[in-house]
Amino acid sequence: MLPWLILVPFLGGLLCWLVERVNQTLPRWIALFAMGLLLALGLWLWLLGDYRLAPSPADAGVWAMEYRQVWIARLGINLHLALDGLSLLMVVLTGLLGVLSVLCSWNEIQRHVGFFHLNLLWILGGVVGVFLAMDLFLFFFFWEMMLVPMYFLIALWGHSGDGKKTRITAATKFFIYTQASGLLMLVAILGLVLVHYLNSGVVTFDYARLLETELTPGIEYLLMLGFFIAFAVKFPLVPFHAWLPDAHAQAPTAGSVDLAGILLKTAAYGMIRFALPLFPNASAEFAPIAMTLGLIGIFYGALLAFAQTDIKRLVAYSSISHMGFVLIGIYSGSELALQGAVILMLAHGLSAAALFILCGQLYERVHTRDMRQMGGLWRRLPWLPPLSLFFAVASLGLPGTGNFIGEFLVLFGAFAAHPWVVVIATFGLVLSSVYSLAMVHRAYFGPASSPEPLPGLDGREIGMVLTLVVLLVLLGIYPQPALDTAQASAQGIRQWLGTAITPFASIR
């Protein structure tokens, strides 16, 4: 079953490209069916699986579901896929946002429709591979595989208002940043494999076996930094964030949905799954620095979001701010805060995707992203302004939404060990309210540039956004299914860190 979660997007994308010459509409339906099938498979696995099973220091090879096939025996490389509660939630989120990204591009993309959906689905297939791969070579393969189709998505179908050169520059900046950081992670992976070989005489990229590698403090810290920097670029953390606003500003709506809703989560997932368990001693030592970077991201992202006049760039900078809370939850050493980080990853995926969808719908009607040229749209546009207001206040942590649950669990869980971090981070929520409400005020209130009404949202557009409203509220009112699913994974990560803190502190 697990290989099909990856094959469905890849085969669907290839089929979209092949049938493009036959019919321009057929690739859209094939892509929608492929992503709907991925979502259905994810939900089916959620209903059937026992997600009380997850790797831990006691048994690193326990999974709810697993697939293993020898690939390159001499190098110890296997097609090893595994599923636990954490990876399942990410796969379901990928399937859901994959469906929405196909729907939101339905009328927006008119050129090379088949090739567009090939790139879109291959990005999503690579993302699913990242969430399932338990062989570090395979993980790196999928991690790098996402970059090329995303480059084409931005460069070929990006925003045309600023000219072709601008979107190619944004795509190139995204590619260089992520490719360079990926090479750094490759060096760290090879270093870890080499140390394991020197200790045991066995060459392997298997996750469970590499967890047993004995590392000296200096080597462990260097290898951990290789992983952390690679994930920090994709996260993105300040000062590795420069590619994100340009990429979002130039990407088509579907690209922004996938970038904010899913690709950023691969970095957070990588930290939880690989950086913390593989290097627990170094991660425990590095935690104060990581949480400081999270705090910087919260305030830096919020302040720059408030300063933006381009509505998509505002939402892009807000993602930097919100992901700062996720980083604090990951490195707090608290199981509760880690679960909060997972909930916040889901909630941010839903709310950020909705805001970018609404930005795309707004651009189709007013043909500008400059909020200084908007104003007075509340009366001219039915549905879109109140929906934007809902997701704006949801992003700042409105009670009853998943964002509130995630932020509350992160701050509450981290408070016992890091009270000052929590106190400072709480002020970041105030700044979130400033830029979120300022966005709504600038775009939808004030004097109208014209009294003429604008075209309203059609059924497809309303259905997409209302689906996200319902899911975000459901996650806020009843988060227990997601918490239960992620609990065993969070508990295992916490146990790895718990066994590491004392030995490393004594060394220092």
Secondary structure, DSSP 8 states (H G I E B T S, - for coil): -HHHHHHHHHHHHHHHHHTTTT-SSHHHHHHHHHHHHHHHHHHHHHHH--TT---BTTBTT--SEEEEEEEEGGGTEEEEEEE-HHHHHHHHHHHHHHHHHHHHTTTT--SSHHHHHHHHHHHHHHHHHHHHB-BHHHHHHHHHHTHHHHHHHHHHHS--TT-HHHHHHHHHHHHHHHHHHHHHHHHHHHHHHHHHHHHHS----BHHHHTT----HHHHHHHHHHHHHHHHHHTT-TTS-THHHHHHHHS-HHHHHHIIIIIHHHHHHHIIIIIHHHSHHHHHHHHHHHHHHHHHHHHHHHHHHHH-SBHHHHHHHHHHHHHHHHHHHHHS--HHHHHHHHHHHHHHHHHHHHHHHHHHHHHHHHS--BGGG---HHHHSSSHHHHHHHHHHHHTT-TTSHHHHHHHHHHHHHHTT-HHHHHHHHHHHHHHHHHHHHHHHHHHSS--S-SS------HHHHHHHHHHHHHHHHHHH--HHHHHHHHHHHHHHHHHHHHHHHHHHHH-
